[in-house]
Amino acid sequence: MVSLDDVVDDLYGGPLDGFVARRDAAVRAARAAQDRDLARRIGALRKPTLAAGAVNLLVRDDPTLAGTLRDLGESLRDAERSLDGPALRDLGRQRRALVAGWAAQARRLAAAAGQPVSAAAAQEVERTLTAALADPRVAAAVAAGTLTHGTEHVGFGGVGSGGDDDAGADGGGADGGAADDVGVAGDVGLARDARTARAASTDGGARRRGSTAPGRDADAPDRARAARDREHERREREATRARERRERAVAAVTAAERDLEHVTERYDAAATAERDATTALEDAERESAQAYAAEEELVRALADVRRRLAEARARLPRVDEQLVAARTRAREREKALRASGRELDRASSAAERARDQERRAAADLP
C-alpha cells in the first residue's frame, strides 16, 4: 500500500494542475485499503500556490539548496549578533545574488513544468527564500519541499530588510526576524503576528543600543575577540560541513557507480537476450516461410491429383463400356474359335477317312 511520504512526494513534486485529482485518487485508494487515518491525512494536504509550487520544484531539483540556506542563514545571524558590519554587507550581497539566482531557476523549472510564474509570484518566491535565510524554521519548511504558500520576513535587520548594509551595521536585526504564516503540507505552518514581531524588534533594538552605547569604546577589544572567535568557530563549522558534504558526495558517487555497474550488467544481459531472441525469431520466421512454401507445394500437388482423379472418373464410364464391348467380342471370338475347332476336327476326320480309302484302293489295284 502507498505511504503518506510517497503521496506527498507525488503531489508536491508534480504539476499543480493535477494536484487535486491526484490527491483525491490517493484518498480513495487509502479508503479502499481501509486506512481511514491515512485517507484523512492525505485529504488534509493543501494545493500550493504558484509561488510555493515553484519553491518546491527548486528544492527538489537542487539537493544542495537546503544546506546553503542553513549555512548562509547561520552566517548572517552570526554577523548580526557580532555587530560585524563588513561581514553583513558581504553576506547581504551574497544573499541577494543567491536569492535572485534561485528565483530565476525556480521560474525556469515552473515554466518547464507547465506552470509559468507571474512577476508577482516571482517576487513572492524571492520573499520566501529571503525569509528562509532569516529564520531557520522557515528554512526547514522550505527544505521539506512541501510549502503550500509563500511567506515573508517581517522585522528590522540585515537579513530581511532591503537596506542590508545600514541595518546590519546598526545591529537592530538580531531579534527582529520572523516568519509570517509559513504553509507546509498538512497545514503545518509557522505563524507570528507581524505587529508583535515589529514591536519586539523595535523595543529590543532600542534596549540594546541604550545599554551598549556608553561602554562601546571600552568593550571594543572584547567584542573584536569574541567576533574573531565566532568567526573561527563559524569557519570550523563550515569546514566540517564541507567535509561532510564531500564525504556524502563521494559516497553518492560510489553508490552511483555501483548502480551504474549493475545497470550496465543488466543492460548487457538484456542486450544478449534480445540478440538471442532476434536470432530465434529469424530462425522461426525462416522455418515458417519454408513450411508455408511446402504447404503451397503440397496444395498444388493435391490440386493436380484431384484434377487427374476427376478426369479419370470422367473417363471411367467410357472405359467400362469399352470393357463390356471387349468382353462381348472376346466371348464371340471364343465361340467362333470353338466352332472352328469342331470344324477342324470334322475336316481332320474326313481327311483321315479319305486317306484310309486311298490306301485300300491302292491295295486293290493289280
C-alpha positions as a LaTeX table, in Angstrom:
\begin{tabular}{lrrr}
\hline
Residue & $x$ (\AA) & $y$ (\AA) & $z$ (\AA) \\
\hline
Met1 & 0.00 & 0.00 & 0.00 \\
Val2 & 1.20 & 3.52 & $-0.76$ \\
Ser3 & 2.63 & 5.56 & 2.13 \\
Leu4 & 1.99 & 9.17 & 3.08 \\
Asp5 & 5.56 & 10.10 & 2.09 \\
Asp6 & 5.02 & 8.67 & $-1.38$ \\
Val7 & 1.79 & 10.62 & $-1.79$ \\
Val8 & 3.44 & 13.84 & $-0.56$ \\
Asp9 & 6.35 & 13.38 & $-2.99$ \\
Asp10 & 3.93 & 12.78 & $-5.86$ \\
Leu11 & 1.70 & 15.74 & $-5.02$ \\
Tyr12 & 4.31 & 18.38 & $-4.17$ \\
Gly13 & 6.83 & 17.21 & $-6.76$ \\
Gly14 & 4.35 & 17.08 & $-9.65$ \\
Pro15 & 2.39 & 19.62 & $-11.70$ \\
Leu16 & $-0.11$ & 21.79 & $-9.87$ \\
Asp17 & $-2.85$ & 21.28 & $-12.47$ \\
Gly18 & $-3.42$ & 17.67 & $-11.45$ \\
Phe19 & $-2.85$ & 18.18 & $-7.70$ \\
Val20 & $-6.47$ & 17.89 & $-6.58$ \\
Ala21 & $-7.23$ & 14.92 & $-8.85$ \\
Arg22 & $-4.13$ & 13.03 & $-7.67$ \\
Arg23 & $-4.89$ & 13.81 & $-4.04$ \\
Asp24 & $-8.49$ & 12.63 & $-4.35$ \\
Ala25 & $-7.33$ & 9.44 & $-6.07$ \\
Ala26 & $-4.87$ & 8.80 & $-3.22$ \\
Val27 & $-7.67$ & 9.37 & $-0.67$ \\
Arg28 & $-9.88$ & 6.84 & $-2.47$ \\
Ala29 & $-7.02$ & 4.34 & $-2.55$ \\
Ala30 & $-6.42$ & 4.76 & 1.19 \\
Arg31 & $-10.11$ & 4.31 & 1.92 \\
Ala32 & $-10.21$ & 1.23 & $-0.27$ \\
Ala33 & $-7.33$ & $-0.13$ & 1.84 \\
Gln34 & $-9.41$ & 0.54 & 5.00 \\
Asp35 & $-6.84$ & 3.10 & 6.26 \\
Arg36 & $-9.08$ & 5.96 & 7.36 \\
Asp37 & $-6.29$ & 7.81 & 9.19 \\
Leu38 & $-4.13$ & 7.86 & 6.06 \\
Ala39 & $-7.11$ & 8.97 & 3.97 \\
Arg40 & $-7.78$ & 11.82 & 6.43 \\
Arg41 & $-4.14$ & 12.93 & 6.42 \\
Ile42 & $-3.95$ & 12.84 & 2.63 \\
Gly43 & $-7.20$ & 14.79 & 2.36 \\
Ala44 & $-5.71$ & 17.48 & 4.61 \\
Leu45 & $-2.87$ & 18.17 & 2.14 \\
Arg46 & $-3.39$ & 21.57 & 0.54 \\
Lys47 & $-2.60$ & 22.61 & $-3.00$ \\
Pro48 & 0.38 & 25.01 & $-3.14$ \\
Thr49 & 0.14 & 28.49 & $-4.55$ \\
Leu50 & 2.05 & 29.15 & $-7.76$ \\
Ala51 & 4.97 & 30.67 & $-5.84$ \\
Ala52 & 5.08 & 27.87 & $-3.26$ \\
Gly53 & 4.94 & 25.29 & $-6.04$ \\
Ala54 & 7.92 & 26.95 & $-7.75$ \\
Val55 & 9.91 & 26.89 & $-4.47$ \\
Asn56 & 9.05 & 23.21 & $-4.01$ \\
Leu57 & 10.29 & 22.44 & $-7.52$ \\
Leu58 & 13.50 & 24.38 & $-6.84$ \\
Val59 & 14.24 & 22.50 & $-3.61$ \\
Arg60 & 13.55 & 19.13 & $-5.20$ \\
Asp61 & 15.72 & 19.98 & $-8.21$ \\
Asp62 & 18.73 & 21.22 & $-6.18$ \\
Pro63 & 19.66 & 18.91 & $-3.25$ \\
Thr64 & 22.31 & 21.41 & $-2.04$ \\
Leu65 & 19.81 & 24.25 & $-1.58$ \\
Ala66 & 18.78 & 23.22 & 1.94 \\
Gly67 & 22.40 & 23.17 & 3.16 \\
Thr68 & 23.13 & 26.52 & 1.52 \\
Leu69 & 20.08 & 28.10 & 3.15 \\
Arg70 & 21.14 & 26.76 & 6.53 \\
Asp71 & 24.81 & 27.75 & 6.25 \\
Leu72 & 24.26 & 31.23 & 4.81 \\
Gly73 & 21.46 & 31.92 & 7.27 \\
Glu74 & 23.69 & 30.95 & 10.20 \\
Ser75 & 26.49 & 33.17 & 8.86 \\
Leu76 & 24.10 & 36.12 & 8.55 \\
Arg77 & 22.78 & 35.62 & 12.07 \\
Asp78 & 26.33 & 35.26 & 13.45 \\
Ala79 & 27.33 & 38.52 & 11.76 \\
Glu80 & 24.26 & 40.26 & 13.19 \\
Arg81 & 24.99 & 39.01 & 16.69 \\
Ser82 & 28.62 & 40.12 & 16.44 \\
Leu83 & 27.63 & 43.52 & 15.00 \\
Asp84 & 30.08 & 42.82 & 12.16 \\
Gly85 & 29.06 & 45.45 & 9.59 \\
Pro86 & 31.54 & 44.48 & 6.81 \\
Ala87 & 30.62 & 40.81 & 7.12 \\
Leu88 & 26.95 & 41.68 & 6.98 \\
Arg89 & 27.47 & 43.75 & 3.85 \\
Asp90 & 29.39 & 40.95 & 2.13 \\
Leu91 & 26.87 & 38.32 & 3.21 \\
Gly92 & 24.00 & 40.60 & 2.23 \\
Arg93 & 25.37 & 40.93 & $-1.30$ \\
Gln94 & 25.86 & 37.15 & $-1.42$ \\
Arg95 & 22.29 & 36.65 & $-0.21$ \\
Arg96 & 20.82 & 38.95 & $-2.83$ \\
Ala97 & 22.77 & 37.25 & $-5.63$ \\
Leu98 & 21.78 & 33.77 & $-4.45$ \\
Val99 & 18.12 & 34.66 & $-3.97$ \\
Ala100 & 17.95 & 36.24 & $-7.43$ \\
Gly101 & 19.59 & 33.18 & $-8.99$ \\
Trp102 & 17.33 & 30.77 & $-7.09$ \\
Ala103 & 14.23 & 32.73 & $-8.06$ \\
Ala104 & 15.23 & 32.71 & $-11.74$ \\
Gln105 & 15.87 & 28.97 & $-11.59$ \\
Ala106 & 12.51 & 28.42 & $-9.85$ \\
Arg107 & 10.77 & 30.34 & $-12.66$ \\
Arg108 & 12.51 & 28.22 & $-15.30$ \\
Leu109 & 11.58 & 24.97 & $-13.53$ \\
Ala110 & 7.98 & 26.09 & $-13.09$ \\
Ala111 & 7.72 & 27.07 & $-16.77$ \\
Ala112 & 9.16 & 23.69 & $-17.80$ \\
Ala113 & 6.53 & 22.00 & $-15.61$ \\
Gly114 & 3.75 & 23.88 & $-17.39$ \\
Gln115 & 3.07 & 26.39 & $-14.60$ \\
Pro116 & 4.67 & 29.72 & $-15.62$ \\
Val117 & 5.27 & 32.14 & $-12.76$ \\
Ser118 & 3.98 & 35.69 & $-12.96$ \\
Ala119 & 6.03 & 38.70 & $-11.83$ \\
Ala120 & 4.05 & 38.93 & $-8.58$ \\
Ala121 & 4.57 & 35.22 & $-7.88$ \\
Ala122 & 8.29 & 35.60 & $-8.65$ \\
Gln123 & 8.51 & 38.34 & $-6.02$ \\
Glu124 & 6.77 & 36.03 & $-3.57$ \\
Val125 & 9.37 & 33.35 & $-4.36$ \\
Glu126 & 12.18 & 35.82 & $-3.56$ \\
Arg127 & 10.49 & 36.91 & $-0.33$ \\
Thr128 & 10.05 & 33.28 & 0.74 \\
Leu129 & 13.71 & 32.44 & 0.09 \\
Thr130 & 14.80 & 35.60 & 1.91 \\
Ala131 & 12.64 & 34.61 & 4.89 \\
Ala132 & 14.23 & 31.16 & 4.84 \\
Leu133 & 17.66 & 32.80 & 5.24 \\
Ala134 & 16.35 & 34.88 & 8.12 \\
Asp135 & 14.54 & 32.18 & 10.10 \\
Pro136 & 15.80 & 28.59 & 10.48 \\
Arg137 & 12.24 & 27.36 & 10.90 \\
Val138 & 11.27 & 28.81 & 7.55 \\
Ala139 & 14.43 & 27.29 & 6.09 \\
Ala140 & 13.36 & 23.89 & 7.42 \\
Ala141 & 9.89 & 24.34 & 5.94 \\
Val142 & 11.35 & 25.32 & 2.56 \\
Ala143 & 13.83 & 22.43 & 2.65 \\
Ala144 & 10.96 & 19.98 & 3.14 \\
Gly145 & 9.73 & 20.81 & $-0.36$ \\
Thr146 & 6.07 & 20.86 & 0.75 \\
Leu147 & 5.21 & 24.56 & 1.02 \\
Thr148 & 1.59 & 25.43 & 0.42 \\
His149 & 2.05 & 29.21 & 0.25 \\
Gly150 & 4.86 & 31.73 & 0.43 \\
Thr151 & 6.00 & 33.77 & 3.41 \\
Glu152 & 7.84 & 36.99 & 4.12 \\
His153 & 10.43 & 38.09 & 6.66 \\
Val154 & 8.91 & 40.67 & 9.00 \\
Gly155 & 11.05 & 42.99 & 11.11 \\
Phe156 & 14.24 & 45.02 & 11.00 \\
Gly157 & 17.77 & 43.83 & 10.40 \\
Gly158 & 20.31 & 42.93 & 7.78 \\
Val159 & 18.70 & 39.66 & 6.78 \\
Gly160 & 15.24 & 40.76 & 5.89 \\
Ser161 & 15.26 & 44.45 & 5.01 \\
Gly162 & 16.15 & 45.97 & 1.72 \\
Gly163 & 18.95 & 48.08 & 3.29 \\
Asp164 & 21.21 & 45.27 & 4.44 \\
Asp165 & 24.27 & 47.40 & 4.91 \\
Asp166 & 22.91 & 50.11 & 7.19 \\
Ala167 & 20.70 & 47.84 & 9.23 \\
Gly168 & 23.46 & 45.30 & 9.71 \\
Ala169 & 25.89 & 47.84 & 10.99 \\
Asp170 & 23.34 & 49.24 & 13.33 \\
Gly171 & 22.67 & 45.80 & 14.80 \\
Gly172 & 18.93 & 46.17 & 15.00 \\
Gly173 & 18.19 & 42.89 & 13.24 \\
Ala174 & 19.31 & 40.41 & 15.90 \\
Asp175 & 15.84 & 39.91 & 17.29 \\
Gly176 & 13.68 & 41.22 & 14.50 \\
Gly177 & 13.35 & 38.27 & 12.08 \\
Ala178 & 10.02 & 36.47 & 11.94 \\
Ala179 & 8.13 & 34.19 & 9.60 \\
Asp180 & 4.60 & 35.19 & 8.74 \\
Asp181 & 2.45 & 32.06 & 8.35 \\
Val182 & 4.70 & 29.56 & 6.59 \\
Gly183 & 2.47 & 26.95 & 4.95 \\
Val184 & 3.67 & 23.36 & 4.67 \\
Ala185 & 1.99 & 20.07 & 3.77 \\
Gly186 & $-0.78$ & 19.05 & 6.10 \\
Asp187 & $-1.44$ & 22.61 & 7.27 \\
Val188 & 1.69 & 22.51 & 9.42 \\
Gly189 & 2.96 & 26.10 & 9.50 \\
Leu190 & 4.94 & 28.70 & 11.28 \\
Ala191 & 3.00 & 31.80 & 12.29 \\
Arg192 & 3.80 & 35.01 & 14.04 \\
Asp193 & 1.85 & 38.16 & 14.44 \\
Ala194 & 3.53 & 40.86 & 12.36 \\
Arg195 & 2.74 & 43.70 & 14.71 \\
Thr196 & 4.16 & 41.79 & 17.72 \\
Ala197 & 7.30 & 41.00 & 15.74 \\
Arg198 & 7.81 & 44.63 & 14.76 \\
Ala199 & 7.23 & 45.83 & 18.31 \\
Ala200 & 9.60 & 43.26 & 19.78 \\
Ser201 & 12.23 & 44.14 & 17.19 \\
Thr202 & 11.94 & 47.87 & 17.79 \\
Asp203 & 11.97 & 47.60 & 21.59 \\
Gly204 & 14.78 & 45.07 & 21.63 \\
Gly205 & 16.93 & 47.18 & 19.31 \\
Ala206 & 16.35 & 50.27 & 21.38 \\
Arg207 & 17.31 & 48.48 & 24.59 \\
Arg208 & 20.49 & 47.14 & 23.06 \\
Arg209 & 21.52 & 50.49 & 21.69 \\
Gly210 & 20.84 & 52.15 & 25.02 \\
Ser211 & 22.78 & 49.59 & 27.02 \\
Thr212 & 25.80 & 49.24 & 24.78 \\
Ala213 & 26.42 & 52.83 & 23.67 \\
Pro214 & 28.12 & 54.17 & 26.88 \\
Gly215 & 30.73 & 51.35 & 27.01 \\
Arg216 & 31.29 & 50.95 & 23.30 \\
Asp217 & 34.94 & 52.07 & 23.35 \\
Ala218 & 35.95 & 50.11 & 26.47 \\
Asp219 & 34.36 & 46.86 & 25.27 \\
Ala220 & 35.58 & 47.08 & 21.69 \\
Pro221 & 38.61 & 44.74 & 22.14 \\
Asp222 & 36.44 & 42.11 & 23.87 \\
Arg223 & 33.85 & 42.37 & 21.15 \\
Ala224 & 36.52 & 42.06 & 18.49 \\
Arg225 & 37.97 & 38.96 & 20.13 \\
Ala226 & 34.52 & 37.47 & 20.52 \\
Ala227 & 33.78 & 38.26 & 16.89 \\
Arg228 & 37.05 & 36.61 & 15.83 \\
Asp229 & 36.26 & 33.57 & 17.95 \\
Arg230 & 32.79 & 33.32 & 16.48 \\
Glu231 & 34.19 & 33.72 & 13.00 \\
His232 & 36.74 & 30.99 & 13.71 \\
Glu233 & 34.03 & 28.71 & 15.06 \\
Arg234 & 31.85 & 29.50 & 12.08 \\
Arg235 & 34.63 & 28.66 & 9.67 \\
Glu236 & 35.33 & 25.43 & 11.52 \\
Arg237 & 31.64 & 24.55 & 11.28 \\
Glu238 & 31.65 & 25.38 & 7.61 \\
Ala239 & 34.78 & 23.27 & 7.06 \\
Thr240 & 33.19 & 20.39 & 8.96 \\
Arg241 & 30.02 & 20.72 & 6.89 \\
Ala242 & 32.08 & 20.91 & 3.71 \\
Arg243 & 33.93 & 17.73 & 4.67 \\
Glu244 & 30.65 & 16.03 & 5.49 \\
Arg245 & 29.16 & 17.17 & 2.20 \\
Arg246 & 32.23 & 15.89 & 0.34 \\
Glu247 & 32.01 & 12.55 & 2.16 \\
Arg248 & 28.34 & 12.32 & 1.27 \\
Ala249 & 29.14 & 13.26 & $-2.32$ \\
Val250 & 31.90 & 10.65 & $-2.53$ \\
Ala251 & 29.55 & 8.05 & $-1.06$ \\
Ala252 & 26.87 & 9.10 & $-3.52$ \\
Val253 & 29.32 & 8.84 & $-6.43$ \\
Thr254 & 30.43 & 5.40 & $-5.24$ \\
Ala255 & 26.83 & 4.27 & $-4.93$ \\
Ala256 & 26.01 & 5.75 & $-8.32$ \\
Glu257 & 28.97 & 3.98 & $-9.92$ \\
Arg258 & 27.93 & 0.73 & $-8.28$ \\
Asp259 & 24.38 & 1.22 & $-9.50$ \\
Leu260 & 25.72 & 2.07 & $-12.96$ \\
Glu261 & 27.75 & $-1.13$ & $-12.98$ \\
His262 & 24.69 & $-3.16$ & $-12.00$ \\
Val263 & 22.56 & $-1.38$ & $-14.58$ \\
Thr264 & 25.26 & $-1.98$ & $-17.22$ \\
Glu265 & 25.31 & $-5.67$ & $-16.37$ \\
Arg266 & 21.55 & $-5.84$ & $-16.61$ \\
Tyr267 & 21.67 & $-3.93$ & $-19.89$ \\
Asp268 & 24.29 & $-6.29$ & $-21.32$ \\
Ala269 & 22.23 & $-9.30$ & $-20.23$ \\
Ala270 & 19.12 & $-7.76$ & $-21.74$ \\
Ala271 & 21.01 & $-6.96$ & $-24.97$ \\
Thr272 & 22.27 & $-10.56$ & $-25.15$ \\
Ala273 & 18.77 & $-11.87$ & $-24.52$ \\
Glu274 & 17.45 & $-9.52$ & $-27.20$ \\
Arg275 & 20.04 & $-10.76$ & $-29.71$ \\
Asp276 & 19.21 & $-14.38$ & $-28.88$ \\
Ala277 & 15.52 & $-13.64$ & $-29.20$ \\
Thr278 & 16.12 & $-11.89$ & $-32.53$ \\
Thr279 & 18.09 & $-14.89$ & $-33.82$ \\
Ala280 & 15.40 & $-17.29$ & $-32.63$ \\
Leu281 & 12.75 & $-15.12$ & $-34.27$ \\
Glu282 & 14.67 & $-15.05$ & $-37.55$ \\
Asp283 & 15.04 & $-18.86$ & $-37.43$ \\
Ala284 & 11.36 & $-19.26$ & $-36.66$ \\
Glu285 & 10.41 & $-16.89$ & $-39.48$ \\
Arg286 & 12.65 & $-18.80$ & $-41.91$ \\
Glu287 & 11.19 & $-22.15$ & $-40.86$ \\
Ser288 & 7.71 & $-20.69$ & $-41.11$ \\
Ala289 & 8.43 & $-19.48$ & $-44.64$ \\
Gln290 & 9.74 & $-22.92$ & $-45.59$ \\
Ala291 & 6.67 & $-24.57$ & $-44.07$ \\
Tyr292 & 4.38 & $-22.21$ & $-45.98$ \\
Ala293 & 6.28 & $-22.98$ & $-49.22$ \\
Ala294 & 5.98 & $-26.73$ & $-48.59$ \\
Glu295 & 2.31 & $-26.32$ & $-47.84$ \\
Glu296 & 1.77 & $-24.41$ & $-51.06$ \\
Glu297 & 3.63 & $-27.14$ & $-53.00$ \\
Leu298 & 1.51 & $-29.82$ & $-51.38$ \\
Val299 & $-1.64$ & $-27.85$ & $-52.13$ \\
Arg300 & $-0.61$ & $-27.55$ & $-55.77$ \\
Ala301 & 0.21 & $-31.33$ & $-55.93$ \\
Leu302 & $-3.08$ & $-32.16$ & $-54.27$ \\
Ala303 & $-4.92$ & $-29.99$ & $-56.74$ \\
Asp304 & $-3.18$ & $-31.77$ & $-59.61$ \\
Val305 & $-4.07$ & $-35.18$ & $-58.15$ \\
Arg306 & $-7.67$ & $-34.09$ & $-57.69$ \\
Arg307 & $-7.76$ & $-32.85$ & $-61.30$ \\
Arg308 & $-6.40$ & $-36.14$ & $-62.65$ \\
Leu309 & $-8.75$ & $-38.10$ & $-60.42$ \\
Ala310 & $-11.68$ & $-36.09$ & $-61.73$ \\
Glu311 & $-10.53$ & $-36.73$ & $-65.31$ \\
Ala312 & $-10.13$ & $-40.47$ & $-64.57$ \\
Arg313 & $-13.60$ & $-40.57$ & $-63.03$ \\
Ala314 & $-14.96$ & $-38.81$ & $-66.10$ \\
Arg315 & $-13.33$ & $-41.43$ & $-68.38$ \\
Leu316 & $-14.44$ & $-44.40$ & $-66.26$ \\
Pro317 & $-17.93$ & $-44.81$ & $-67.83$ \\
Arg318 & $-16.43$ & $-44.90$ & $-71.32$ \\
Val319 & $-13.76$ & $-47.37$ & $-70.19$ \\
Asp320 & $-16.46$ & $-49.53$ & $-68.61$ \\
Glu321 & $-18.41$ & $-49.52$ & $-71.87$ \\
Gln322 & $-15.27$ & $-50.40$ & $-73.83$ \\
Leu323 & $-14.53$ & $-53.20$ & $-71.37$ \\
Val324 & $-18.03$ & $-54.67$ & $-71.75$ \\
Ala325 & $-17.72$ & $-54.47$ & $-75.51$ \\
Ala326 & $-14.30$ & $-56.11$ & $-75.43$ \\
Arg327 & $-15.59$ & $-58.87$ & $-73.20$ \\
Thr328 & $-18.52$ & $-59.42$ & $-75.56$ \\
Arg329 & $-16.20$ & $-59.57$ & $-78.55$ \\
Ala330 & $-13.89$ & $-61.94$ & $-76.68$ \\
Arg331 & $-16.81$ & $-64.27$ & $-75.92$ \\
Glu332 & $-17.93$ & $-64.16$ & $-79.55$ \\
Arg333 & $-14.43$ & $-64.88$ & $-80.75$ \\
Glu334 & $-14.17$ & $-67.71$ & $-78.22$ \\
Lys335 & $-17.39$ & $-69.19$ & $-79.61$ \\
Ala336 & $-16.09$ & $-68.80$ & $-83.14$ \\
Leu337 & $-12.84$ & $-70.43$ & $-82.14$ \\
Arg338 & $-14.65$ & $-73.40$ & $-80.65$ \\
Ala339 & $-16.78$ & $-73.72$ & $-83.77$ \\
Ser340 & $-13.67$ & $-73.56$ & $-85.93$ \\
Gly341 & $-12.10$ & $-76.23$ & $-83.74$ \\
Arg342 & $-15.06$ & $-78.53$ & $-84.27$ \\
Glu343 & $-14.96$ & $-77.92$ & $-87.98$ \\
Leu344 & $-11.24$ & $-78.63$ & $-87.98$ \\
Asp345 & $-11.85$ & $-81.84$ & $-86.09$ \\
Arg346 & $-14.50$ & $-82.88$ & $-88.63$ \\
Ala347 & $-12.22$ & $-81.95$ & $-91.52$ \\
Ser348 & $-9.34$ & $-83.92$ & $-90.00$ \\
Ser349 & $-11.61$ & $-86.98$ & $-89.55$ \\
Ala350 & $-12.79$ & $-86.66$ & $-93.14$ \\
Ala351 & $-9.21$ & $-86.35$ & $-94.39$ \\
Glu352 & $-8.19$ & $-89.40$ & $-92.39$ \\
Arg353 & $-11.05$ & $-91.41$ & $-93.80$ \\
Ala354 & $-10.11$ & $-90.28$ & $-97.28$ \\
Arg355 & $-6.54$ & $-91.38$ & $-96.82$ \\
Asp356 & $-7.73$ & $-94.75$ & $-95.47$ \\
Gln357 & $-9.90$ & $-95.18$ & $-98.57$ \\
Glu358 & $-6.99$ & $-94.23$ & $-100.79$ \\
Arg359 & $-4.76$ & $-96.80$ & $-99.17$ \\
Arg360 & $-7.38$ & $-99.52$ & $-99.54$ \\
Ala361 & $-7.93$ & $-98.56$ & $-103.12$ \\
Ala362 & $-4.26$ & $-98.67$ & $-103.81$ \\
Ala363 & $-4.06$ & $-102.11$ & $-102.25$ \\
Asp364 & $-6.84$ & $-103.39$ & $-104.53$ \\
Leu365 & $-5.02$ & $-102.44$ & $-107.65$ \\
Pro366 & $-3.42$ & $-105.36$ & $-109.58$ \\
\hline
\end{tabular}
